Amino acid sequence: MNRKAEKLRVKQSYSKSFGHSPTFRKIMEKWFWIKPQKKRVAHAVCEHGRVDYKALKVLAVKQANLVQDLGNAILAMEKNRTKEKLELENVKKDALERLNNQKATIMRLENELENAEDAVTQKDDEIRDLKDSIYLKREEVNKNAN
């Protein structure tokens, strides 16, 4: 029984393990005492006469270790969340960059289309002028022939 009592210890203090975790800090401030209570005699029996303080100590250490494990799980979740946030930011940046590139391409193509329409209009005007000049020359040739 002595060996079990020696092995049964809290893994590490909560403040050392999770002091930088805002989520865990809020939980600790809400549900746990900040300063440890005074030590009690391990062999004394509690007021009700049913459970001794040694059994309570074992239970408290097991609960503390459980809280430690849960805290580690919270830390892992926070790390994953920050990693996912970074990935999401990168995806957003890539999407914005693609969108901006697409907008620039659309604007460039619109400008090219306007320029092409202007060029087509100019060519149509030139063709119309050439047709008119050909028509006028045919009329002159027909007048001179008569």
C-alpha positions in Angstrom: 0.0 0.0 0.0 3.0 2.3 0.6 4.0 2.0 -3.1 0.6 2.9 -4.3 0.6 6.0 -2.1 4.0 7.0 -3.5 2.9 6.5 -7.1 -0.4 8.4 -6.6 0.7 12.0 -7.2 -0.6 14.8 -9.3 1.3 14.9 -12.6 2.1 18.6 -12.6 0.7 21.8 -11.3 -2.1 23.3 -13.4 -0.5 26.7 -13.6 2.7 25.2 -15.1 0.8 23.1 -17.5 -2.0 25.4 -18.6 -1.1 28.9 -17.4 -1.0 30.2 -21.0 -4.4 28.7 -22.0 -7.2 31.3 -21.7 -9.9 28.6 -21.9 -8.4 26.5 -19.1 -7.6 29.6 -17.0 -11.3 30.6 -17.0 -12.4 27.1 -16.0 -9.8 27.0 -13.2 -10.9 30.4 -11.8 -14.6 29.4 -11.9 -14.6 25.9 -10.6 -11.4 25.3 -8.5 -9.8 27.0 -5.5 -6.8 29.1 -6.2 -4.8 28.4 -3.1 -4.6 24.9 -1.7 -6.4 24.2 1.5 -4.5 23.3 4.8 -3.2 19.8 5.1 -5.2 17.4 7.1 -4.0 14.4 9.0 -4.1 11.4 6.7 -5.3 8.9 9.3 -8.1 11.0 10.8 -11.7 10.2 10.0 -14.0 12.8 8.7 -16.9 14.2 10.7 -19.4 11.7 9.3 -17.4 8.8 10.3 -17.7 7.1 6.9 -14.7 8.1 4.9 -11.2 8.8 6.1 -9.1 11.6 4.8 -6.6 9.1 3.2 -9.4 7.9 0.8 -10.4 11.4 0.1 -6.7 12.2 -0.7 -6.6 9.4 -3.2 -9.8 10.5 -4.8 -8.6 14.1 -5.0 -5.3 13.1 -6.6 -7.1 10.9 -9.2 -9.5 13.8 -9.9 -6.5 16.2 -10.2 -4.9 13.8 -12.7 -8.1 13.6 -14.6 -8.3 17.4 -14.8 -4.7 17.4 -16.0 -5.6 15.0 -18.8 -8.7 17.1 -19.7 -6.5 20.2 -19.7 -4.1 18.6 -22.1 -7.0 17.8 -24.4 -8.2 21.4 -24.2 -4.6 22.6 -25.1 -4.5 20.2 -28.1 -7.9 21.5 -29.2 -6.7 25.1 -28.9 -3.6 24.3 -31.0 -5.7 22.6 -33.6 -8.1 25.6 -33.6 -5.2 28.1 -34.2 -3.7 25.9 -36.9 -7.1 25.7 -38.6 -7.5 29.5 -38.3 -4.1 30.0 -40.0 -5.1 27.6 -42.7 -8.4 29.4 -43.2 -6.6 32.8 -43.4 -4.3 31.3 -46.1 -7.3 30.0 -48.0 -9.0 33.4 -47.8 -5.9 35.2 -49.0 -5.5 32.8 -51.9 -9.2 33.2 -52.8 -8.9 37.0 -52.7 -5.8 36.9 -54.8 -7.6 34.7 -57.4 -10.6 37.0 -57.3 -8.5 40.1 -57.8 -6.7 38.4 -60.7 -10.0 37.4 -62.3 -11.3 41.0 -61.9 -8.1 42.3 -63.5 -8.5 39.8 -66.4 -12.1 40.7 -66.9 -11.3 44.5 -67.0 -8.5 43.8 -69.4 -10.7 41.8 -71.7 -13.4 44.4 -71.5 -10.9 47.0 -72.6 -9.7 44.8 -75.4 -13.3 44.2 -76.5 -14.0 48.0 -76.5 -10.8 48.5 -78.6 -11.8 45.8 -81.0 -15.3 47.2 -81.3 -13.8 50.6 -82.1 -11.5 49.0 -84.7 -14.4 47.2 -86.3 -16.4 50.4 -86.4 -13.4 52.2 -88.1 -13.1 49.4 -90.6 -16.8 49.5 -91.3 -16.5 53.2 -91.9 -13.6 52.7 -94.2 -15.4 50.0 -96.2 -18.5 52.2 -96.4 -16.3 55.1 -97.7 -14.6 52.8 -100.2 -18.0 51.5 -101.4 -19.2 55.1 -101.8 -16.1 56.0 -103.7 -16.4 53.0 -106.0 -20.1 53.8 -106.6 -19.2 57.4 -107.4 -16.5 56.3 -109.8 -18.9 53.9 -111.6 -21.4 56.7 -112.0 -18.6 58.9 -113.4 -17.5 56.2 -115.8 -21.2 55.6 -116.9 -21.7 59.4 -117.4 -18.5 59.7 -119.5 -19.4 56.6 -121.5 -22.8 58.1 -122.4 
